[in-house]
Amino acid sequence: MKKFLLILALATFSFANAQKGSILVGGNISYTSEKSEFKFSEEKTNTFSFSPKVGYQFNDNWTVGGEFTVASSNEDNGITEEKNNAFKIGAFVRYSVPLSATFSVFADMGAGFQNAKNKEYGPGNAYSKSKADGMYVGITPALFINMKNGFGLNFNIGGLGYETLSYDNNGPDVSNFFFNFGREVGIGISKNF
């Protein structure tokens, strides 16, 4: 899994330092792992996502564009196993500030449409599936490190957001506010042309 993440990180390009009148092509890779222990069981959740972006840098600090995310997660509590696939498509605004020739910080705010598909496997080969549609909004601060000749690395450790999902077949309507700093890690490689 680590080799796979490294390969995807090397294949992900983004421009953290905005240059007026240029095009931003970028992305992020994210991996989250959670383990919860209960009195009689243990629950493990692993989530992987890939989020490419394309935008126009209309100002030295501001970028506007489109984004999408594909994500997959697996949750196992020893009794049931749940597999989830998600897709998001929307728009984003980025504000970046160079701190020095080596370091910059930026924040991305995105909003758009999302879709989720869930499959749950229970004891005795029990099986259920569901689909949902909704919206999302979130903000993610990040750090850019300029390595050499415009190549650099992007790092983030989570963000802040709100999302809704409405499940089909009279399923529940879900709304979720999240603050996941320190529980999620994102990394990418950048080239500034």
C-alpha positions as CSV (number, residue, x, y, z in Angstrom):
1,M,0.0,0.0,0.0
2,K,2.9,2.4,0.8
3,K,4.4,1.9,-2.6
4,F,1.1,2.5,-4.3
5,L,0.6,5.8,-2.3
6,L,4.2,6.9,-3.3
7,I,3.5,6.1,-7.0
8,L,0.2,8.1,-6.9
9,A,1.9,11.0,-5.0
10,L,4.6,11.2,-7.7
11,A,2.0,11.1,-10.4
12,T,0.0,14.0,-8.8
13,F,0.9,17.5,-10.0
14,S,-0.3,20.8,-8.6
15,F,0.9,24.4,-8.5
16,A,0.9,25.9,-5.0
17,N,2.3,29.3,-5.9
18,A,-0.3,31.1,-7.9
19,Q,1.0,33.0,-11.0
20,K,-1.5,35.4,-12.5
21,G,-2.9,34.3,-15.8
22,S,-1.7,30.6,-15.6
23,I,-3.5,27.3,-15.4
24,L,-3.5,25.2,-12.2
25,V,-3.4,21.4,-12.6
26,G,-3.2,19.6,-9.3
27,G,-4.4,17.0,-7.0
28,N,-4.1,15.4,-3.6
29,I,-4.0,11.9,-2.2
30,S,-5.5,11.2,1.1
31,Y,-5.4,8.2,3.5
32,T,-7.3,7.9,6.8
33,S,-7.2,5.0,9.2
34,E,-9.3,4.8,12.4
35,K,-9.5,2.2,15.1
36,S,-12.2,2.3,17.8
37,E,-12.3,-0.2,20.7
38,F,-15.7,-1.0,22.3
39,K,-16.4,-3.2,25.3
40,F,-17.0,-6.3,23.2
41,S,-15.6,-5.4,19.8
42,E,-13.2,-3.4,17.8
43,E,-14.0,-1.4,14.7
44,K,-11.4,-0.5,11.9
45,T,-12.0,2.0,9.1
46,N,-9.6,2.7,6.2
47,T,-10.3,5.3,3.6
48,F,-8.4,6.2,0.5
49,S,-9.2,9.1,-1.9
50,F,-7.7,10.9,-4.9
51,S,-8.7,14.5,-5.7
52,P,-7.5,16.1,-8.9
53,K,-8.2,19.8,-9.7
54,V,-8.0,22.2,-12.7
55,G,-8.2,25.9,-12.3
56,Y,-7.3,29.4,-13.6
57,Q,-5.1,31.6,-11.5
58,F,-6.6,35.1,-12.1
59,N,-4.6,36.9,-9.4
60,D,-1.2,36.3,-7.7
61,N,-3.0,34.8,-4.7
62,W,-6.3,33.6,-6.0
63,T,-7.3,30.6,-8.2
64,V,-10.8,29.4,-9.2
65,G,-11.6,26.0,-10.9
66,G,-13.2,22.6,-10.8
67,E,-12.4,19.5,-8.7
68,F,-13.5,15.9,-8.3
69,T,-12.8,13.2,-5.9
70,V,-13.0,9.4,-6.0
71,A,-12.9,7.6,-2.6
72,S,-13.1,4.1,-1.3
73,S,-13.4,2.9,2.3
74,N,-13.7,-0.3,4.2
75,E,-15.2,-0.7,7.7
76,D,-15.0,-3.9,9.7
77,N,-16.2,-4.4,13.2
78,G,-15.8,-8.2,13.4
79,I,-19.5,-8.9,12.8
80,T,-20.3,-6.9,9.7
81,E,-18.1,-5.4,6.9
82,E,-19.1,-2.3,5.0
83,K,-17.6,-1.1,1.7
84,N,-18.2,2.4,0.5
85,N,-17.4,4.2,-2.8
86,A,-17.9,7.9,-3.2
87,F,-17.7,10.4,-6.0
88,K,-17.6,14.2,-5.7
89,I,-17.6,16.9,-8.4
90,G,-17.6,20.7,-7.8
91,A,-15.8,24.0,-7.8
92,F,-13.0,25.4,-5.6
93,V,-11.3,28.7,-4.7
94,R,-7.7,28.7,-3.5
95,Y,-5.9,31.5,-1.7
96,S,-2.1,31.1,-1.5
97,V,0.6,33.1,0.4
98,P,4.3,32.6,-0.2
99,L,6.2,32.7,3.1
100,S,9.7,32.5,1.5
101,A,11.3,31.2,-1.6
102,T,11.0,27.6,-0.1
103,F,7.6,27.6,1.7
104,S,4.1,28.7,0.9
105,V,0.8,28.1,2.5
106,F,-2.6,27.8,0.8
107,A,-6.2,27.1,1.6
108,D,-8.7,25.4,-0.7
109,M,-12.4,25.9,-0.3
110,G,-14.6,23.6,-2.3
111,A,-18.3,22.9,-2.8
112,G,-20.3,20.7,-5.0
113,F,-22.3,17.5,-5.6
114,Q,-21.5,14.0,-4.1
115,N,-22.7,10.5,-4.6
116,A,-22.2,7.4,-2.4
117,K,-22.7,3.7,-2.8
118,N,-22.6,1.4,0.2
119,K,-22.5,-2.4,0.5
120,E,-22.8,-4.2,3.8
121,Y,-22.0,-7.8,4.4
122,G,-23.3,-9.5,7.6
123,P,-23.3,-12.8,9.3
124,G,-24.7,-15.8,7.3
125,N,-23.9,-14.1,4.0
126,A,-26.5,-11.3,4.6
127,Y,-26.0,-8.5,2.1
128,S,-27.5,-5.0,1.6
129,K,-26.7,-2.1,-0.6
130,S,-27.7,1.6,-0.8
131,K,-27.1,4.7,-2.9
132,A,-27.2,8.4,-1.9
133,D,-26.8,11.8,-3.4
134,G,-26.0,15.1,-1.6
135,M,-23.8,18.1,-1.4
136,Y,-20.5,19.1,0.3
137,V,-18.5,22.1,1.3
138,G,-15.1,22.2,2.9
139,I,-11.9,24.0,3.5
140,T,-8.4,22.5,3.6
141,P,-5.2,24.4,4.6
142,A,-2.0,23.0,3.2
143,L,1.8,23.6,3.1
144,F,3.9,23.8,-0.1
145,I,7.6,23.1,0.0
146,N,9.6,24.2,-3.1
147,M,12.3,21.6,-3.6
148,K,14.1,22.7,-6.8
149,N,13.4,24.2,-10.2
150,G,9.7,24.7,-9.3
151,F,9.2,21.1,-8.1
152,G,7.7,20.8,-4.7
153,L,5.7,18.8,-2.2
154,N,2.2,19.6,-0.8
155,F,1.1,18.4,2.6
156,N,-2.1,18.7,4.6
157,I,-3.4,17.0,7.7
158,G,-7.1,17.4,7.3
159,G,-9.7,20.2,7.2
160,L,-13.1,21.4,8.1
161,G,-16.3,20.7,6.3
162,Y,-20.0,19.9,6.1
163,E,-21.8,17.4,3.9
164,T,-25.3,16.0,3.3
165,L,-26.5,12.7,1.8
166,S,-30.0,11.6,1.0
167,Y,-30.4,7.8,0.6
168,D,-32.8,6.3,-1.9
169,N,-35.7,3.9,-1.2
170,N,-36.9,6.0,1.8
171,G,-33.4,5.8,3.4
172,P,-32.1,8.3,6.0
173,D,-31.1,11.9,5.3
174,V,-27.6,12.4,6.8
175,S,-25.8,15.6,7.5
176,N,-22.2,15.6,8.8
177,F,-20.0,18.3,10.2
178,F,-16.4,17.3,10.4
179,F,-13.2,18.7,11.8
180,N,-10.5,16.1,11.0
181,F,-7.2,17.9,11.7
182,G,-4.6,15.3,12.6
183,R,-6.7,12.3,11.5
184,E,-6.2,12.6,7.7
185,V,-2.9,12.9,5.8
186,G,-2.7,14.2,2.2
187,I,0.5,14.5,0.1
188,G,1.2,15.5,-3.5
189,I,4.1,16.5,-5.7
190,S,4.0,19.8,-7.6
191,K,5.6,21.4,-10.6
192,N,5.2,25.1,-11.2
193,F,5.5,25.9,-14.9
